[in-house]
Amino acid sequence: MNLSIPRFASIAGLSASLIACATAQGPPVDVPMEPVPVPAGQTPGTGPNWPITTRQHVDAWLHAFAMIQDDTTLVPYFRRGYKADMNALKRRANVTTQLDANTANLRTRFATNLQLVNAQFIAQYFETFDELQSAMDLFQRAEGNPRSASSREAAEIIALLAGYFPLPADRDWARLFTQSVRDENNRFYRAYWDQQQRERGPVVARVSDMWQNTYRSRFQNFLSNTGQRGGEIILSMPLNGEGRTLTAGTRENSVAVTYPLREADAIEAIYVITHELVGSLTQTAVRDNVTPNDQRMGLADQYVSIGAVRAGAMFLQKVAPELVDGYSRYYLRSANRTVGPNVSTSLATAFPLPDQIRNAISRQIDVVLGGI
């Protein structure tokens, strides 16, 4: 799932309690651009490109969404069985939190305003749980009004969050959700997350090794030519094959992908990285090949979701063909679809696209990889 935005929350001195500010950027690049030579694995003046990392506050935020929303997409946002697994763990630990108590109220507004799903991206604007919480508190104190802010940086934070929660009822939902996340994190999720990091340490190391030493170099031409020269990749425990990509300029990108349970499954993260990095290209191909009526009927959004899966397979066929079969099988499993004798045919059947969109995606990939 890809979100292109005109601003990105950089970390800067705002106050002792809130050290994040939104820095204005130009519009995101989603068309091929002239490649700029970049040393392998490095952006000039920085460390390694696209490091593999984990972010506790991102997982806590996404975990709360997984616990309150129904997940009915073809490729689920969240790992299958995640909600049931977490509830079982909490019952065994005899833990009940505000998130449990407020779930019904949160779901009611969530069902009324489907756009609240986009608030899943908010945690990726910030570096820590404290910064995220402080920003949400600032937004509530200002009642969503940037003009009440005491500084430009604070006004930008408020305006950013007001885009996700524009109405008073949305702000009330955000207040209740934030309180619930805080309590859930303090009483249950933080301890669970820490324990999982200790157990999954070898997974992080294996994913990082595969990405930095094998596959990132194969993706580099594509990344450079689509304006995605730098950013971070977050292994996120709640996520399934539909990642979360926040795109803002060439070097300030954040991609959250599935966090495999076992070291032997580390390649699954590479599959979802692929799916996410082709997202902006897929959006362009779909946008250029749908009618206004398709847009009104919601078909364009469906084609973007389906197209990203197909685009990932097309892209891998060009740069890492040995991954295509595994990638296809992973997304068929994610969608709970049968893998037939011919995996490619099974993928095309489960994720059908109009010919003009499929061909447009293929052409875009060729153009980008060719550096035209």
KEZA-955420 format. One record per residue: residue number from 1; x, z, y of N, C-alpha, C, O in turn. Coordinates in steps of 0.05 Angstrom, whole numbers. Atoms other than C-alpha are relative to their C-alpha. Layout:
! KEZA-955420
NODE resi nc1 nc3 nc2 cac1 cac3 cac2 cc1 cc3 cc2 oc1 oc3 oc2
NODE NUM X Z Y X Z Y X Z Y X Z Y
...
This chain:
! KEZA-955420
NODE resi nc1 nc3 nc2 cac1 cac3 cac2 cc1 cc3 cc2 oc1 oc3 oc2
NODE 1 17 0 -24 0 0 0 18 0 24 35 17 28
NODE 2 -18 4 -22 32 -24 64 -14 4 26 -36 -5 30
NODE 3 11 -4 -26 20 -2 135 21 -8 21 42 4 22
NODE 4 -18 8 -21 53 -39 192 -9 12 26 -33 10 33
NODE 5 7 -15 -24 55 -1 257 19 -6 23 41 -14 18
NODE 6 -17 6 -23 83 -10 328 17 24 9 31 22 29
NODE 7 -16 -23 -8 115 59 330 8 15 -25 -5 13 -46
NODE 8 -10 -16 23 154 106 284 9 26 11 23 27 31
NODE 9 -8 -27 -10 164 181 291 29 5 -7 36 11 -30
NODE 10 -28 -8 3 238 192 301 2 30 4 -17 42 14
NODE 11 -5 -28 -4 267 261 301 16 5 25 39 -5 27
NODE 12 -13 -5 -25 285 284 370 -8 28 10 -27 39 0
NODE 13 7 -26 -10 283 348 411 -25 0 16 -26 -9 39
NODE 14 25 -3 -14 212 362 430 -4 29 8 -11 35 31
NODE 15 1 -29 -6 211 438 425 13 14 -23 20 1 -43
NODE 16 -12 -15 22 239 493 382 -18 -2 -25 -7 -1 -48
NODE 17 18 0 24 177 489 337 -7 -28 -9 -15 -31 -32
NODE 18 7 27 8 165 414 338 22 -19 10 25 -23 34
NODE 19 -23 17 -8 225 367 337 -4 -28 -11 13 -39 -25
NODE 20 5 27 8 192 301 325 -13 -15 23 -30 -3 37
NODE 21 13 16 -20 173 246 373 -3 -28 -10 12 -38 -26
NODE 22 5 27 8 144 177 365 14 -19 19 10 -17 44
NODE 23 -15 18 -16 190 123 390 -12 -28 -1 -17 -39 -22
NODE 24 12 27 -1 160 57 413 18 -21 -12 42 -21 -7
NODE 25 -15 22 13 181 -4 373 -15 -26 6 -38 -25 14
NODE 26 13 25 -1 166 -77 375 -18 -4 -24 -17 12 -42
NODE 27 17 5 23 115 -107 328 16 -4 -25 38 -16 -24
NODE 28 -14 3 25 135 -105 255 4 -29 -7 -13 -46 -2
NODE 29 -6 27 8 168 -167 227 -11 -5 -28 -4 9 -47
NODE 30 10 7 26 129 -198 170 2 -29 -6 -12 -40 -24
NODE 31 -6 28 6 155 -269 173 30 -3 -3 44 14 7
NODE 32 -29 4 4 223 -297 153 14 -2 27 4 -13 46
NODE 33 -17 1 -24 278 -288 205 28 -7 -9 35 -5 -32
NODE 34 -27 8 6 349 -311 209 16 24 -11 16 45 1
NODE 35 -15 -23 12 393 -268 163 24 8 17 37 -9 30
NODE 36 -23 -11 -13 445 -223 194 18 12 -21 9 29 -36
NODE 37 -18 -12 21 507 -207 152 1 30 2 5 41 24
NODE 38 -1 -29 2 506 -135 130 18 7 -23 14 -3 -45
NODE 39 -17 -8 22 561 -102 88 -17 11 -22 -37 25 -17
NODE 40 15 -10 23 537 -86 18 -6 29 2 13 46 4
NODE 41 8 -28 0 498 -22 18 2 15 26 -1 40 26
NODE 42 -4 -14 -25 508 -7 91 -11 -15 24 -8 -39 26
NODE 43 8 10 -27 476 -17 159 22 8 19 31 31 18
NODE 44 -22 -8 -18 528 -19 215 -5 26 14 -26 30 26
NODE 45 2 -26 -14 541 51 241 -14 21 -16 -18 43 -6
NODE 46 15 -20 16 503 86 185 11 2 -27 31 -10 -34
NODE 47 -7 -4 28 509 109 114 -13 -21 -17 -21 -43 -7
NODE 48 12 19 18 481 74 53 -28 -8 8 -44 8 17
NODE 49 26 10 -5 421 30 62 -20 9 -21 -13 11 -45
NODE 50 22 -6 18 355 51 31 8 21 -21 7 15 -45
NODE 51 -7 -21 19 377 117 -1 -25 8 -16 -47 7 -5
NODE 52 21 -12 17 335 146 -58 -1 30 7 19 43 5
NODE 53 2 -28 -7 308 214 -37 -27 11 -9 -43 -3 -21
NODE 54 26 -13 4 251 264 -46 -7 15 25 11 24 40
NODE 55 9 -14 -24 209 296 8 -23 18 -8 -45 9 -15
NODE 56 20 -19 9 171 359 -7 -26 -2 16 -48 -1 4
NODE 57 24 0 -17 123 353 52 -16 -25 -5 -41 -25 -3
NODE 58 15 25 7 105 281 33 -16 5 -25 -39 -3 -27
NODE 59 14 -5 25 88 303 -37 -23 20 3 -44 16 -8
NODE 60 21 -19 -5 48 363 -13 -24 -13 13 -47 -7 6
NODE 61 22 14 -14 7 319 34 -15 -18 -19 -40 -18 -19
NODE 62 13 18 18 -6 266 -18 -14 14 -23 -35 6 -32
NODE 63 13 -17 21 -21 319 -71 -28 9 9 -46 7 -7
NODE 64 26 -9 -10 -77 345 -27 -20 -22 0 -43 -18 -7
NODE 65 18 23 1 -107 276 -20 -8 -6 -29 -32 -12 -34
NODE 66 6 5 28 -102 266 -95 -21 19 -11 -37 12 -28
NODE 67 19 -20 10 -142 330 -106 -28 -2 12 -47 9 0
NODE 68 27 1 -13 -200 313 -59 -13 -27 -1 -37 -29 3
NODE 69 12 26 -1 -211 238 -66 -4 -12 -27 12 -6 -46
NODE 70 3 16 24 -238 193 -120 19 -24 1 21 -36 22
NODE 71 -20 21 1 -187 142 -142 -11 -22 -17 -8 -22 -42
NODE 72 13 21 16 -223 78 -162 13 -27 4 1 -47 -5
NODE 73 -13 25 -5 -174 25 -141 11 -12 -27 15 3 -46
NODE 74 -9 13 24 -150 -26 -193 27 12 -9 30 20 -32
NODE 75 -24 -15 5 -80 2 -189 -3 27 14 -4 27 39
NODE 76 6 -25 -13 -91 76 -176 21 8 20 45 3 17
NODE 77 -19 -12 -18 -61 109 -116 17 22 -14 41 24 -9
NODE 78 -13 -24 11 -44 170 -158 2 -2 -30 -14 -16 -43
NODE 79 -5 1 29 -18 181 -228 -25 7 -15 -39 26 -8
NODE 80 25 -4 15 -74 177 -279 1 29 -12 21 37 -24
NODE 81 2 -27 10 -97 247 -298 13 21 18 14 44 10
NODE 82 -15 -18 -18 -60 278 -239 -18 24 8 -9 47 5
NODE 83 17 -21 -10 -119 318 -212 -6 20 -23 -5 44 -19
NODE 84 6 -17 23 -138 345 -281 25 17 -8 22 40 -14
NODE 85 -25 -14 7 -65 364 -296 6 22 20 13 45 12
NODE 86 -6 -20 -20 -57 401 -230 -21 23 -2 -13 46 1
NODE 87 20 -21 2 -123 438 -238 5 18 -25 1 42 -24
NODE 88 -6 -15 24 -103 459 -308 24 19 5 23 42 -4
NODE 89 -23 -17 -7 -36 486 -282 -9 24 17 0 46 13
NODE 90 10 -22 -18 -72 526 -228 -17 20 -15 -15 44 -9
NODE 91 16 -19 16 -121 555 -277 17 18 -17 13 42 -18
NODE 92 -18 -16 17 -65 578 -323 15 20 17 20 43 8
NODE 93 -14 -18 -18 -30 609 -263 -20 19 14 -11 36 30
NODE 94 20 -16 -13 -96 640 -240 2 -2 31 2 19 45
NODE 95 -4 5 -29 -86 609 -171 -24 -16 11 -32 -36 0
NODE 96 21 15 -14 -143 589 -124 9 0 30 17 20 40
NODE 97 -9 3 -27 -128 563 -54 -22 -10 18 -44 -16 9
NODE 98 20 10 -19 -164 541 9 -6 -29 -7 -29 -38 -1
NODE 99 6 27 8 -158 470 -17 -22 -1 -20 -40 -18 -18
NODE 100 21 -2 20 -201 489 -76 -27 7 14 -47 -5 8
NODE 101 24 -10 -13 -251 526 -32 -12 -21 19 -36 -22 23
NODE 102 9 19 -20 -255 469 19 -4 -28 -10 -11 -46 5
NODE 103 1 28 11 -256 409 -28 -27 -13 5 -27 -36 14
NODE 104 26 13 -4 -331 397 -23 -4 -9 29 -13 -32 33
NODE 105 2 8 -28 -330 397 53 18 -23 7 10 -41 22
NODE 106 -19 21 -6 -269 353 56 -10 -27 -12 -7 -48 0
NODE 107 9 24 13 -299 303 7 -24 -12 15 -28 -36 15
NODE 108 23 10 -14 -363 298 48 7 -18 23 -3 -40 26
NODE 109 -9 16 -23 -329 273 111 16 -24 -10 14 -46 1
NODE 110 -16 22 11 -281 231 69 -18 -23 -9 -11 -46 -6
NODE 111 19 20 10 -341 195 39 -13 -15 24 -21 -38 22
NODE 112 12 12 -24 -370 183 109 18 -19 15 10 -40 24
NODE 113 -20 16 -15 -307 156 141 22 -8 -20 41 7 -24
NODE 114 -19 9 20 -268 115 90 28 -5 12 47 -6 -3
NODE 115 -26 5 -13 -213 102 141 18 25 -1 42 22 4
NODE 116 -17 -23 2 -189 173 131 22 -3 -22 42 11 -22
NODE 117 -20 5 21 -152 146 70 27 -7 13 48 -2 1
NODE 118 -25 8 -13 -101 118 119 17 23 9 41 21 14
NODE 119 -15 -24 -8 -81 189 139 20 8 -21 36 26 -16
NODE 120 -21 -6 20 -42 191 74 28 -6 10 47 6 1
NODE 121 -26 8 -10 14 158 113 13 21 19 37 19 25
NODE 122 -10 -17 -22 21 214 165 25 15 -6 43 17 10
NODE 123 -24 -17 7 72 257 128 26 -16 2 47 -4 8
NODE 124 -24 16 -1 121 199 127 11 -4 28 33 -15 32
NODE 125 -11 1 -27 128 202 203 19 23 5 34 21 25
NODE 126 -15 -24 -6 162 269 198 20 7 -21 18 -2 -44
NODE 127 -23 -6 17 224 299 167 -5 25 -18 6 27 -39
NODE 128 4 -25 14 198 368 144 -29 8 1 -45 -2 17
NODE 129 27 -11 0 135 406 128 -6 14 26 -28 11 37
NODE 130 5 -14 -25 144 449 190 -5 -20 23 -23 -15 39
NODE 131 5 20 -21 148 387 235 -27 -12 -3 -41 -16 17
NODE 132 27 11 5 86 358 203 -21 19 9 -40 12 23
NODE 133 20 -20 -7 47 422 211 -1 5 30 -22 8 42
NODE 134 -1 -4 -29 71 432 283 -13 -23 15 -27 -19 35
NODE 135 12 23 -13 50 362 301 -30 1 -2 -45 -5 17
NODE 136 29 -2 3 -19 372 272 -12 22 17 -34 19 28
NODE 137 10 -21 -17 -26 438 309 0 -8 29 -19 -2 44
NODE 138 -1 11 -27 -5 404 374 -24 -18 5 -37 -16 26
NODE 139 23 18 -2 -57 351 363 -26 15 3 -43 8 19
NODE 140 25 -16 -1 -112 403 352 -2 15 27 -23 16 39
NODE 141 1 -15 -25 -93 444 413 -7 -19 23 -21 -11 42
NODE 142 6 20 -21 -97 380 455 -28 -12 -3 -36 -29 13
NODE 143 26 12 6 -165 363 424 2 -30 -1 -17 -44 6
NODE 144 -4 29 3 -136 294 410 4 -15 26 3 -40 25
NODE 145 -2 13 -26 -125 279 484 29 -1 9 40 19 16
NODE 146 -29 2 -8 -54 253 500 5 8 29 27 17 35
NODE 147 -4 -6 -28 -65 264 574 2 30 5 11 39 27
NODE 148 -3 -29 -4 -66 339 563 28 10 -8 34 33 -6
NODE 149 -26 -7 10 5 338 536 19 7 24 15 -2 46
NODE 150 -18 -9 -21 62 370 575 25 -18 1 41 -14 19
NODE 151 -22 18 -1 112 315 559 -8 -27 -12 -28 -29 -26
NODE 152 6 27 11 115 241 542 1 1 -31 -15 -12 -44
NODE 153 -4 -1 29 140 257 472 -25 13 -14 -35 3 -34
NODE 154 23 -13 11 82 305 459 -25 -19 2 -41 -20 -16
NODE 155 22 18 -4 33 253 487 1 -22 -22 -20 -30 -32
NODE 156 -3 21 20 60 201 438 -8 10 -27 -21 -4 -43
NODE 157 8 -12 26 51 248 379 -31 2 -1 -43 -5 -21
NODE 158 29 -3 -1 -21 263 400 -14 -27 -2 -33 -30 -17
NODE 159 11 27 1 -36 189 411 2 -11 -28 -17 -24 -38
NODE 160 -4 10 27 -7 172 343 -21 12 -19 -34 -3 -34
NODE 161 19 -13 18 -51 223 307 -29 -6 7 -46 -7 -10
NODE 162 27 7 -9 -112 205 349 -8 -27 -12 -32 -32 -16
NODE 163 6 25 13 -107 136 318 -11 4 -28 -27 -12 -37
NODE 164 10 -7 27 -120 168 250 -26 16 1 -43 14 -16
NODE 165 23 -18 -2 -171 219 274 -13 -3 28 -10 14 45
NODE 166 10 6 -27 -208 188 334 -24 15 9 -28 19 33
NODE 167 26 -13 -7 -274 226 331 2 30 -3 19 40 -18
NODE 168 0 -29 4 -288 300 339 -4 9 -29 9 27 -38
NODE 169 4 -7 28 -314 302 268 25 -5 -17 31 9 -36
NODE 170 -25 6 14 -249 270 245 21 22 6 36 30 -12
NODE 171 -18 -22 -7 -209 323 283 -7 25 -15 11 40 -23
NODE 172 9 -23 15 -250 377 250 10 -2 -29 19 17 -41
NODE 173 -9 5 27 -234 346 183 30 4 -2 40 17 -21
NODE 174 -29 -2 0 -160 342 200 8 30 2 28 38 -11
NODE 175 -6 -28 -2 -160 416 220 -4 14 -26 14 30 -35
NODE 176 6 -13 26 -192 438 155 20 -10 -21 29 6 -38
NODE 177 -18 11 20 -148 392 114 28 12 3 41 19 -16
NODE 178 -27 -11 -5 -84 416 147 2 29 -8 22 37 -21
NODE 179 1 -28 9 -103 489 136 1 2 -30 14 19 -42
NODE 180 2 -1 29 -119 474 64 27 -8 -13 35 4 -32
NODE 181 -26 8 11 -53 437 52 20 23 3 36 28 -15
NODE 182 -19 -22 -5 -14 495 83 -4 22 -21 16 31 -33
NODE 183 5 -21 20 -47 546 37 6 -9 -28 18 6 -44
NODE 184 -6 11 26 -42 501 -24 30 0 -5 40 6 -27
NODE 185 -29 2 3 32 491 -11 12 28 -3 30 32 -19
NODE 186 -11 -27 1 46 565 1 -6 14 -26 11 28 -37
NODE 187 9 -16 23 8 591 -59 5 -14 -27 5 -1 -48
NODE 188 -3 14 26 20 537 -111 20 -22 1 39 -22 -15
NODE 189 -13 26 3 50 470 -95 30 2 4 46 -12 -10
NODE 190 -29 -1 -6 118 489 -66 15 10 -25 36 -2 -32
NODE 191 -14 -10 24 138 530 -127 -1 -21 -23 19 -25 -37
NODE 192 2 21 21 113 475 -174 19 -22 7 33 -32 -11
NODE 193 -17 22 -8 150 422 -134 30 7 -5 45 -9 -15
NODE 194 -28 -8 4 216 461 -135 7 0 -29 29 -9 -37
NODE 195 -6 0 29 211 471 -210 3 -28 -11 20 -33 -28
NODE 196 -1 28 9 198 397 -220 26 -13 9 37 -30 -6
NODE 197 -25 12 -9 259 379 -179 23 8 -17 41 -8 -23
NODE 198 -21 -9 18 303 421 -223 -1 -16 -27 19 -24 -38
NODE 199 2 14 25 275 387 -285 5 -30 2 15 -42 -17
NODE 200 -2 29 -2 275 317 -258 25 -10 15 28 -33 22
NODE 201 -25 7 -13 344 318 -226 13 -25 -12 21 -43 3
NODE 202 -12 24 12 371 267 -277 -16 -25 6 -4 -47 6
NODE 203 16 23 -6 313 221 -260 9 -12 27 13 -36 30
NODE 204 -8 9 -27 333 218 -186 27 -13 -2 31 -34 10
NODE 205 -26 11 2 405 206 -204 0 -28 -14 14 -46 -5
NODE 206 1 25 15 387 150 -253 -13 -22 18 -3 -44 18
NODE 207 13 20 -18 339 115 -204 20 -9 22 22 -32 28
NODE 208 -19 6 -21 392 120 -149 22 -18 -10 30 -37 4
NODE 209 -21 16 12 445 91 -194 -9 -29 -5 5 -48 2
NODE 210 10 26 5 402 33 -216 -5 -16 26 1 -40 27
NODE 211 7 13 -26 379 18 -145 25 -8 15 29 -31 23
NODE 212 -22 5 -17 444 25 -107 22 -18 -13 35 -34 0
NODE 213 -22 14 13 491 -5 -159 -8 -25 -14 10 -41 -23
NODE 214 8 25 13 449 -60 -189 -21 -16 16 -15 -38 24
NODE 215 23 16 -10 383 -80 -157 -1 -3 30 -10 -23 40
NODE 216 1 3 -29 391 -66 -83 15 -24 10 6 -38 28
NODE 217 -16 23 -8 445 -119 -77 -15 -26 -6 -12 -45 9
NODE 218 16 24 6 398 -169 -110 -23 -4 19 -32 -26 24
NODE 219 22 1 -20 344 -151 -60 9 -5 28 -7 -10 46
NODE 220 -9 -2 -28 389 -152 1 -7 -24 17 -15 -21 40
NODE 221 7 24 -15 377 -224 22 -29 1 8 -36 -5 31
NODE 222 28 -2 -6 302 -213 18 -5 22 21 -20 17 40
NODE 223 4 -21 -20 306 -147 56 9 -8 27 -5 -3 47
NODE 224 -11 8 -26 349 -176 111 -19 -21 13 -24 -19 37
NODE 225 15 22 -11 306 -238 119 -29 7 6 -44 -8 19
NODE 226 27 -10 -7 241 -198 123 1 23 19 -19 37 24
NODE 227 -2 -21 -20 267 -149 174 -1 28 -11 -8 46 4
NODE 228 1 -27 13 272 -91 125 29 8 -7 35 14 -30
NODE 229 -29 -5 6 347 -78 132 6 29 -6 26 34 -19
NODE 230 -6 -28 5 342 -3 129 -24 17 -2 -46 9 7
NODE 231 22 -19 4 299 56 111 6 19 -22 29 20 -31
NODE 232 -4 -18 22 289 107 57 -21 -5 -21 -43 -14 -15
NODE 233 18 2 23 257 106 -12 -5 28 -10 14 42 -19
NODE 234 7 -27 8 220 170 -30 -13 -1 -27 -33 -15 -32
NODE 235 13 -3 26 206 187 -102 -21 22 3 -15 45 9
NODE 236 22 -18 -6 137 219 -98 -15 6 -25 -25 -12 -39
NODE 237 12 -8 26 107 259 -156 -29 -8 -3 -36 -15 -26
NODE 238 28 6 5 33 245 -144 -5 -30 -4 -26 -38 -16
NODE 239 6 28 -2 40 169 -137 1 -15 -26 16 -8 -45
NODE 240 0 19 22 25 114 -187 13 -26 10 32 -25 25
NODE 241 -12 25 -7 39 40 -179 -6 -10 28 7 -29 37
NODE 242 7 7 -27 8 35 -110 15 19 18 7 42 22
NODE 243 -16 -17 -17 62 63 -64 -11 3 28 -33 -6 34
NODE 244 7 -3 -29 60 81 10 24 -11 16 46 1 15
NODE 245 -22 12 -16 101 37 57 -7 1 29 -28 -9 38
NODE 246 3 -2 -29 108 53 131 21 -18 12 45 -12 10
NODE 247 -19 20 -10 140 -7 166 0 1 30 -21 -1 43
NODE 248 -2 -1 -29 166 -2 237 27 -10 8 46 6 10
NODE 249 -26 11 -9 221 -48 259 18 -5 -24 9 -5 -47
NODE 250 -18 9 21 282 -67 219 14 22 -15 21 18 -39
NODE 251 -15 -20 13 314 -1 202 -14 27 -4 -4 45 -16
NODE 252 15 -25 2 261 53 207 -25 -4 -18 -47 -6 -8
NODE 253 21 5 20 221 42 144 -1 23 -20 20 34 -26
NODE 254 3 -21 20 194 92 94 -17 -10 -23 -40 -18 -18
NODE 255 15 10 23 173 73 24 -1 22 -21 19 31 -31
NODE 256 5 -20 21 143 125 -23 -9 -14 -25 -28 -30 -25
NODE 257 7 13 25 140 104 -96 -3 21 -22 3 45 -18
NODE 258 4 -18 23 125 134 -164 26 14 -7 48 3 -5
NODE 259 -23 -17 8 171 190 -189 -2 2 -30 -18 19 -40
NODE 260 3 0 29 181 177 -263 4 28 -12 19 45 -1
NODE 261 -1 -26 13 172 236 -310 26 4 -15 35 27 -18
NODE 262 -23 -2 17 232 221 -353 22 -19 9 16 -40 21
NODE 263 -22 17 -6 301 192 -343 -3 -27 -13 5 -48 -1
NODE 264 4 25 15 284 139 -395 -19 -19 14 -19 -43 9
NODE 265 20 17 -14 228 114 -349 8 -6 29 -8 -14 45
NODE 266 -9 3 -28 271 109 -286 -6 -27 11 -11 -30 35
NODE 267 5 27 -9 260 34 -283 -27 -3 13 -31 -21 29
NODE 268 27 2 -12 187 47 -264 2 2 30 -14 -11 45
NODE 269 -3 -2 -29 210 67 -195 9 -26 12 1 -34 34
NODE 270 -9 26 -10 246 0 -187 -23 -19 1 -25 -35 19
NODE 271 24 17 0 181 -35 -206 -17 5 25 -25 -14 38
NODE 272 17 -6 -22 143 1 -152 14 -6 27 1 -14 46
NODE 273 -15 9 -24 198 -10 -100 -4 -30 4 -9 -38 27
NODE 274 4 29 -2 192 -84 -115 -28 -6 11 -31 -21 30
NODE 275 28 3 -8 116 -81 -107 -3 6 30 -17 -9 44
NODE 276 3 -8 -28 122 -46 -40 15 -18 19 5 -24 41
NODE 277 -16 15 -18 177 -88 -10 -11 -28 5 -5 -41 25
NODE 278 13 27 -4 137 -153 -20 -27 3 14 -40 -17 18
NODE 279 27 -4 -11 76 -122 13 -5 -15 26 -26 -27 29
NODE 280 5 13 -25 85 -150 83 -1 -30 -3 -17 -44 10
NODE 281 1 29 6 99 -220 56 -28 -7 -12 -39 -28 -4
NODE 282 26 5 12 35 -215 15 -22 0 21 -40 -17 21
NODE 283 20 -2 -22 -5 -194 76 0 -26 16 -22 -36 23
NODE 284 -2 24 -15 20 -255 113 -13 -24 -15 -28 -39 -3
NODE 285 11 22 16 3 -303 57 -30 2 -2 -44 -19 0
NODE 286 29 -3 2 -67 -274 50 -13 -6 27 -33 -21 28
NODE 287 12 3 -27 -81 -272 125 -2 -30 7 -21 -38 20
NODE 288 0 29 -7 -63 -346 131 -18 -17 -18 -21 -41 -13
NODE 289 15 16 19 -108 -367 73 -27 12 -7 -37 7 -29
NODE 290 28 -10 3 -174 -330 81 -16 -8 24 -6 -13 46
NODE 291 19 7 -21 -235 -345 122 -10 25 14 -7 47 3
NODE 292 12 -23 -13 -268 -299 173 -21 13 -17 -23 38 -17
NODE 293 21 -12 17 -324 -290 123 13 16 -23 3 38 -30
NODE 294 -15 -16 20 -273 -268 70 8 27 12 7 47 -2
NODE 295 -8 -24 -13 -248 -217 120 -24 20 2 -21 43 -5
NODE 296 24 -18 -3 -319 -190 133 -9 11 -26 -18 34 -27
NODE 297 9 -9 26 -334 -185 59 20 19 -14 15 29 -36
NODE 298 -21 -17 12 -270 -145 46 17 -14 -21 33 -1 -34
NODE 299 -16 14 20 -241 -199 2 30 -1 7 47 -1 -11
NODE 300 -28 2 -9 -177 -203 43 15 25 -10 37 22 -20
NODE 301 -14 -24 8 -160 -131 28 4 0 -31 24 9 -41
NODE 302 -3 1 29 -173 -142 -46 22 -19 -8 38 -14 -26
NODE 303 -21 19 6 -128 -203 -46 28 11 7 47 5 -7
NODE 304 -25 -12 -6 -73 -164 -12 9 19 -22 32 18 -31
NODE 305 -7 -18 22 -75 -110 -66 7 -15 -25 28 -8 -37
NODE 306 -6 16 24 -78 -160 -123 25 -16 4 42 -19 -13
NODE 307 -23 18 -6 -28 -206 -89 26 14 -1 46 2 -8
NODE 308 -25 -15 1 24 -152 -82 11 3 -28 35 1 -33
NODE 309 -9 -2 28 26 -142 -157 11 -27 -9 32 -28 -22
NODE 310 -10 27 8 32 -217 -169 25 -8 14 43 -20 2
NODE 311 -24 7 -15 83 -225 -114 25 14 -11 46 2 -11
NODE 312 -23 -14 11 127 -172 -145 11 -14 -25 35 -16 -28
NODE 313 -9 15 23 129 -211 -210 13 -26 7 34 -33 -5
NODE 314 -12 25 -9 143 -276 -174 28 5 11 47 -10 6
NODE 315 -25 -6 -13 199 -244 -134 21 7 -22 44 -2 -21
NODE 316 -19 -8 21 232 -212 -195 8 -24 -17 31 -25 -26
NODE 317 -7 24 15 230 -279 -231 23 -14 13 40 -27 0
NODE 318 -22 14 -15 277 -304 -176 26 17 0 47 5 -1
NODE 319 -25 -16 -5 325 -245 -169 8 18 -23 31 26 -26
NODE 320 -6 -18 22 320 -202 -232 -20 -6 -23 -37 11 -30
NODE 321 19 8 20 283 -240 -287 -3 18 -24 -23 18 -38
NODE 322 1 -19 22 300 -188 -339 -20 22 4 -27 36 -15
NODE 323 19 -21 -6 252 -141 -304 -29 -9 -1 -47 7 0
NODE 324 27 10 -3 191 -186 -303 -19 10 -21 -41 19 -16
NODE 325 17 -9 22 164 -167 -371 -7 29 3 -31 37 1
NODE 326 6 -28 -3 171 -93 -360 -17 6 25 -35 24 23
NODE 327 16 -3 -24 143 -98 -289 -29 -7 -6 -48 8 1
NODE 328 27 8 6 82 -135 -315 -14 20 -18 -37 26 -14
NODE 329 12 -19 18 70 -86 -371 -6 26 15 -27 39 10
NODE 330 4 -25 -16 77 -27 -322 -26 -3 16 -42 16 16
NODE 331 24 3 -17 23 -55 -275 -25 -4 -17 -47 3 -8
NODE 332 23 2 18 -23 -73 -333 -8 28 -10 -32 34 -11
NODE 333 7 -28 8 -18 -1 -358 -12 15 24 -31 30 20
NODE 334 11 -14 -24 -29 25 -287 -29 -7 5 -45 10 13
NODE 335 27 9 -5 -92 -16 -282 -18 5 -25 -41 -2 -25
NODE 336 15 -5 24 -113 6 -352 -11 -26 -13 -33 -27 -22
NODE 337 7 26 12 -114 -66 -376 17 -5 -25 39 5 -27
NODE 338 -13 6 25 -95 -93 -444 23 -20 4 20 -39 19
NODE 339 -23 19 0 -28 -127 -454 -3 -18 -24 -1 -10 -47
NODE 340 4 19 21 -41 -190 -494 27 -11 -10 48 -2 -2
NODE 341 -24 12 11 8 -234 -533 19 -12 21 43 -11 18
NODE 342 -16 11 -22 31 -268 -468 -4 19 24 -25 20 36
NODE 343 2 -20 -21 46 -216 -416 -6 -12 27 -22 -2 42
NODE 344 5 14 -25 47 -265 -358 -29 -8 3 -41 -5 24
NODE 345 28 7 0 -22 -290 -377 -18 24 4 -38 23 19
NODE 346 16 -25 -3 -48 -219 -383 1 10 29 -20 19 40
NODE 347 -2 -9 -28 -22 -203 -313 -17 -18 18 -31 -8 35
NODE 348 16 18 -16 -54 -265 -283 -30 4 -4 -46 1 14
NODE 349 28 -6 6 -120 -248 -317 -10 26 13 -32 27 24
NODE 350 7 -26 -12 -120 -176 -294 1 0 30 -13 16 43
NODE 351 -4 0 -29 -98 -193 -224 -4 -29 10 16 -43 17
NODE 352 5 28 -6 -132 -260 -208 2 -6 30 -7 10 47
NODE 353 -3 8 -28 -116 -297 -143 -9 -29 3 -5 -45 -15
NODE 354 5 28 -6 -143 -361 -112 27 -16 1 47 -5 9
NODE 355 -25 16 1 -93 -418 -121 14 -1 26 39 0 27
NODE 356 -13 4 -26 -81 -426 -47 16 25 8 37 23 21
NODE 357 -14 -24 -7 -61 -353 -39 25 4 -18 46 11 -8
NODE 358 -23 -2 18 -17 -352 -101 22 -19 8 46 -12 8
NODE 359 -20 20 -8 18 -416 -78 13 8 26 37 4 30
NODE 360 -12 -9 -25 27 -388 -8 20 22 -4 41 23 9
NODE 361 -19 -22 6 60 -325 -35 25 -12 -12 47 -4 -4
NODE 362 -24 12 12 106 -367 -78 17 -15 20 42 -12 20
NODE 363 -16 14 -21 126 -410 -19 13 19 19 37 15 26
NODE 364 -12 -20 -18 138 -349 25 24 12 -13 45 16 0
NODE 365 -23 -12 14 184 -319 -28 23 -20 1 46 -12 6
NODE 366 -21 21 -1 223 -385 -32 13 -2 27 37 -4 30
NODE 367 -10 2 -27 228 -389 43 18 24 8 39 20 19
NODE 368 -15 -24 -7 252 -318 51 26 1 -14 47 6 -2
NODE 369 -25 -1 15 303 -321 -4 19 -22 8 43 -20 6
NODE 370 -17 22 -10 328 -387 25 11 5 27 28 -9 37
NODE 371 -11 -7 -26 339 -354 92 -8 -20 22 5 -22 43
NODE 372 8 20 -20 301 -409 129 -16 14 22 -25 1 41
